[in-house]
Amino acid sequence: MQGLYALYEIVELLVSVFVMLIIIQFVIGLLFAFNVISPSNDFLRQVYESINRLLDPVLRPIRNVLPQTGALDLSPLVLIVALQIVLIVLRNIITAAA
């Protein structure tokens, strides 16, 4: 039983990291879009591009399924909700096994 709980904690940590990366990507994108920070800022541009490279393989299939909404990208929100659902299901499975 301890092994399942340890596995759940690892998955929960990974989900938290994904959510943090999505939020950071969103905030930096907003700062660039509203010219609060210049897109020529090398450090933030490299951070933004690195996060995009990490998240794009996960977000691309979601974007392909969702309808086009113009400039509004809902795929990060869908990913966060899906990850939270996975955590809830895993927690219920582990508590039911106890």
Disulfide bonds with the S-S distance in Angstrom:
none
